[in-house]
């Protein structure tokens, strides 16, 4: 799906002072798609048409990313989770599966924590993670990520340019599954049009949040209350093979699917990702 086609079927939901941009298509059990940083929900465009054949898919842009906007100068993982809960509750949805990537993995963990604590009314049926920093020990953030989460993050955000974005993206994709020019150009355009340079350091603080909430966000993994799976591009230099191996070790009842891909499996080889996703859901 092109970005024009993607936006043509999108809707808007107001949550506090944020405008949430989301897609809702398909029938069946509800499946929530949560994208990563610094891109958008459009990352799921290559798998979305197939997923909606069997699921009622809700795919929103995280606050401050994609088309979703926010006037806040501080946005937490908890804020992101709360926005997703509010969207689902507004639609009367009380039960759903999760399919997450990158930063979305951390948001998914927070959603599970909130559900266990009784803060949320949503019952999560299962969760599939794709390349994300769910384990501090195996996550290797790029220098740009560390700088955005530093005291000079605001300056780094202002100095962010398309050429740097493209170089970084190419380095984290698989060598044989490099991103298309259309994906790179469109992703950068979406980021910048939504005040992206300002939002990058605000949202980039999630690295510190992961350290502070390490034990909290490991709880749903080490003591799972729902089926968990991981689809991992093992060639990813940030959260690849080491993360998949640790998931296998620490979540023995989980299902792990290792693919010869980089950080964006669903963009690099959507067919392989869909096969792995269907294989996991067949075990439920």
PyMOL commands that set and color helices and strands:
alter all, ss='L'
color gray80, all
select helices_A, chain A and resi 3-8+41-51+77-90+103-117+136-138+143-148+153-158+162-172+181-193+196-203+206-212+214-222+241-250+265-268+270-281
alter helices_A, ss='H'
color red, helices_A
select strands_A, chain A and resi 10-15+18-25+29-34+55-60+69-70+95-101+123-130+227-233+255-259
alter strands_A, ss='S'
color yellow, strands_A
deselect
rebuild
show_as cartoon
